[in-house]
Amino acid sequence: MVNLTSTEEENTEFLKTLWDKYKYLAISAVFIVILTIVGIERSSSNKNIFNQETSELYSDFVQSLDSVDIDSIQKGNDFMSSYPDSVYSRLIALQLAKLYYEEGDKEEATVKLNWIIENTNKGFRQKYDPIEVTAKYRLALLFLDQQKFKESLDLLETIEDKTASIYELIADCYVYLEANDNARINYLKAMEASPSESVKSIIKMKLSDIN
């Protein structure tokens, strides 16, 4: 080590010996640090470019919905194929499910809604994912439309943070399953959760029908 009591020549000679011994290790360490910084900056730059590109393509898809000359379904499916991990793909899948349903293709609408549910990241995402919840709610409506009451009910019960509309739909399922006591409980929960007086009035009518 450098000795404070040594002469300047001795210290210089010692430092020169250290440099000769470890210069390649030091150069490698500096090189690795530089590569790491460059990699982080490049990754951040690529991510920004990717986000801008997908955002613009999503805007193009939304605008295509108002144009009769553009095949929105094909455009949406192309986006989902190219960017399956993008949050925009899940938003597009919601819209495609609606388009398929309006065309009478309930099977393909079901496929899109299931795709959203299956491709929701359960890892670090917050418990309430509005896209996933919307997909489950619409799929439950589809099941109900096909008289799959138990499937609809089971799906709705997987939603942790239930809203008034979800409680109301659960109650509707119980009515179709002729489980009026459970239906009544969930209609009351829907009334309690809803801030809308008009919605509460509708629910009261449904309650009176099963009393």
C-alpha positions as CSV (number, residue, x, y, z in Angstrom):
1,M,0.0,0.0,0.0
2,V,1.0,3.7,-0.3
3,N,3.1,4.6,2.8
4,L,2.7,8.2,3.9
5,T,6.2,8.1,5.3
6,S,7.8,6.8,2.1
7,T,9.5,9.0,-0.4
8,E,7.6,10.3,-3.4
9,E,9.7,8.1,-5.7
10,E,8.8,5.0,-3.6
11,N,5.1,5.8,-3.7
12,T,5.2,6.4,-7.4
13,E,7.0,3.1,-8.0
14,F,4.4,1.3,-5.8
15,L,1.5,2.8,-7.7
16,K,3.1,1.9,-11.0
17,T,3.4,-1.7,-9.8
18,L,-0.3,-1.8,-8.9
19,W,-1.3,-0.4,-12.3
20,D,0.9,-2.9,-14.1
21,K,-0.7,-5.7,-12.1
22,Y,-4.4,-4.6,-12.3
23,K,-4.6,-2.4,-15.3
24,Y,-6.6,-4.9,-17.4
25,L,-9.0,-5.5,-14.6
26,A,-9.6,-1.7,-14.1
27,I,-10.0,-1.2,-17.9
28,S,-12.5,-4.0,-18.0
29,A,-14.5,-2.6,-15.1
30,V,-14.7,0.8,-16.7
31,F,-15.7,-0.8,-20.0
32,I,-18.5,-2.8,-18.3
33,V,-19.8,0.4,-16.6
34,I,-19.9,2.3,-19.9
35,L,-21.7,-0.6,-21.6
36,T,-24.2,-0.8,-18.8
37,I,-25.0,3.0,-19.1
38,V,-25.3,2.8,-22.9
39,G,-27.5,-0.3,-22.6
40,I,-29.9,1.4,-20.1
41,E,-30.1,4.5,-22.3
42,R,-30.7,2.5,-25.4
43,S,-33.3,0.4,-23.7
44,S,-35.1,3.5,-22.5
45,S,-34.9,5.0,-25.9
46,N,-36.3,1.9,-27.6
47,K,-39.1,1.7,-25.0
48,N,-40.1,5.3,-25.8
49,I,-40.1,4.6,-29.5
50,F,-42.2,1.4,-29.0
51,N,-44.7,3.2,-26.8
52,Q,-45.1,6.0,-29.3
53,E,-45.5,3.6,-32.2
54,T,-48.1,1.5,-30.4
55,S,-50.0,4.6,-29.3
56,E,-50.2,5.9,-32.8
57,L,-51.3,2.6,-34.2
58,Y,-54.0,2.3,-31.5
59,S,-55.2,5.8,-32.4
60,D,-55.4,4.7,-36.0
61,F,-57.6,1.7,-35.0
62,V,-59.9,3.9,-32.9
63,Q,-60.3,6.3,-35.9
64,S,-61.0,3.4,-38.2
65,L,-64.1,2.6,-36.2
66,D,-65.8,5.6,-37.7
67,S,-64.9,4.8,-41.2
68,V,-67.0,2.5,-43.4
69,D,-64.0,2.1,-45.8
70,I,-61.7,0.5,-43.3
71,D,-61.9,-3.1,-42.0
72,S,-61.5,-2.3,-38.3
73,I,-61.7,-6.0,-37.3
74,Q,-58.7,-6.9,-39.5
75,K,-56.8,-3.8,-38.3
76,G,-57.4,-4.7,-34.7
77,N,-56.4,-8.3,-35.2
78,D,-53.3,-7.3,-37.0
79,F,-52.3,-5.1,-34.0
80,M,-53.0,-7.9,-31.5
81,S,-50.8,-10.2,-33.5
82,S,-47.9,-7.7,-33.7
83,Y,-48.1,-6.4,-30.1
84,P,-49.7,-9.1,-28.0
85,D,-48.1,-7.8,-24.8
86,S,-49.2,-4.2,-25.2
87,V,-52.0,-2.9,-23.0
88,Y,-53.5,-1.5,-26.2
89,S,-54.1,-5.0,-27.4
90,R,-56.4,-5.7,-24.5
91,L,-58.3,-2.5,-25.2
92,I,-58.6,-3.4,-28.8
93,A,-59.7,-6.9,-27.9
94,L,-62.6,-5.3,-25.9
95,Q,-63.7,-3.3,-28.9
96,L,-63.3,-6.3,-31.3
97,A,-65.5,-8.4,-29.0
98,K,-68.2,-5.7,-29.3
99,L,-67.8,-5.6,-33.1
100,Y,-68.1,-9.4,-33.4
101,Y,-71.1,-9.4,-31.1
102,E,-72.8,-6.7,-33.2
103,E,-72.1,-8.9,-36.3
104,G,-73.8,-11.9,-34.6
105,D,-70.5,-13.8,-34.0
106,K,-70.8,-14.6,-30.3
107,E,-68.2,-17.3,-30.5
108,E,-65.5,-14.9,-31.7
109,A,-66.6,-12.3,-29.2
110,T,-66.2,-14.9,-26.5
111,V,-62.7,-15.7,-27.7
112,K,-61.6,-12.1,-27.5
113,L,-63.0,-11.6,-24.0
114,N,-61.3,-14.8,-22.8
115,W,-58.1,-13.6,-24.4
116,I,-58.1,-10.5,-22.3
117,I,-58.7,-12.5,-19.1
118,E,-56.0,-15.0,-19.9
119,N,-53.5,-12.3,-20.8
120,T,-54.0,-10.2,-17.7
121,N,-50.7,-10.1,-15.7
122,K,-51.6,-11.4,-12.3
123,G,-48.0,-10.8,-10.9
124,F,-47.5,-7.2,-10.0
125,R,-50.7,-5.7,-11.3
126,Q,-53.1,-4.2,-8.8
127,K,-56.0,-6.3,-7.7
128,Y,-58.6,-4.2,-9.5
129,D,-57.8,-4.2,-13.2
130,P,-60.6,-2.3,-15.0
131,I,-59.9,-3.9,-18.4
132,E,-60.1,-7.4,-16.9
133,V,-63.2,-6.6,-14.9
134,T,-64.9,-5.2,-18.0
135,A,-64.0,-8.3,-20.0
136,K,-65.4,-10.5,-17.3
137,Y,-68.6,-8.5,-17.0
138,R,-69.2,-8.5,-20.8
139,L,-68.4,-12.2,-21.0
140,A,-70.9,-12.9,-18.2
141,L,-73.5,-10.9,-20.2
142,L,-72.7,-13.1,-23.2
143,F,-73.1,-16.3,-21.1
144,L,-76.4,-14.9,-19.8
145,D,-77.5,-14.2,-23.4
146,Q,-76.8,-17.9,-24.2
147,Q,-78.7,-19.0,-21.1
148,K,-75.4,-20.2,-19.5
149,F,-76.5,-18.9,-16.1
150,K,-74.1,-21.0,-14.0
151,E,-71.1,-20.1,-16.1
152,S,-72.1,-16.4,-15.9
153,L,-72.5,-16.6,-12.1
154,D,-69.2,-18.4,-11.6
155,L,-67.3,-15.8,-13.7
156,L,-68.8,-12.9,-11.8
157,E,-67.9,-14.4,-8.5
158,T,-64.2,-14.3,-9.4
159,I,-64.3,-10.4,-9.4
160,E,-63.0,-9.3,-6.1
161,D,-64.1,-5.6,-6.0
162,K,-67.7,-5.8,-7.1
163,T,-69.7,-2.8,-8.2
164,A,-73.5,-2.2,-8.1
165,S,-73.8,-3.5,-11.7
166,I,-71.9,-6.7,-10.9
167,Y,-74.1,-7.4,-7.9
168,E,-77.2,-6.7,-10.0
169,L,-76.0,-9.2,-12.7
170,I,-75.2,-11.8,-10.1
171,A,-78.7,-11.4,-8.7
172,D,-80.1,-11.8,-12.2
173,C,-78.2,-15.1,-12.6
174,Y,-79.7,-16.3,-9.3
175,V,-83.2,-15.4,-10.5
176,Y,-82.7,-17.5,-13.6
177,L,-81.3,-20.3,-11.4
178,E,-84.5,-20.0,-9.3
179,A,-82.4,-19.1,-6.2
180,N,-84.5,-16.1,-5.1
181,D,-83.0,-15.8,-1.6
182,N,-79.5,-15.3,-3.1
183,A,-80.9,-13.0,-5.7
184,R,-82.6,-10.8,-3.1
185,I,-79.3,-10.5,-1.1
186,N,-77.4,-9.4,-4.2
187,Y,-80.1,-7.0,-5.3
188,L,-79.8,-5.3,-1.9
189,K,-76.0,-5.2,-2.2
190,A,-76.5,-3.6,-5.6
191,M,-78.8,-0.9,-4.2
192,E,-76.3,-0.2,-1.4
193,A,-73.4,0.1,-3.8
194,S,-75.2,2.3,-6.3
195,P,-75.2,6.1,-6.1
196,S,-77.9,6.4,-8.8
197,E,-81.5,6.7,-7.8
198,S,-82.7,5.6,-11.2
199,V,-80.7,2.4,-10.9
200,K,-82.0,1.8,-7.4
201,S,-85.6,2.2,-8.7
202,I,-85.0,-0.5,-11.4
203,I,-83.5,-2.8,-8.7
204,K,-86.5,-2.2,-6.5
205,M,-88.8,-3.3,-9.4
206,K,-86.7,-6.5,-9.8
207,L,-87.0,-7.1,-6.0
208,S,-90.7,-6.8,-6.1
209,D,-90.9,-9.3,-8.9
210,I,-89.3,-12.0,-6.7
211,N,-91.1,-11.2,-3.4
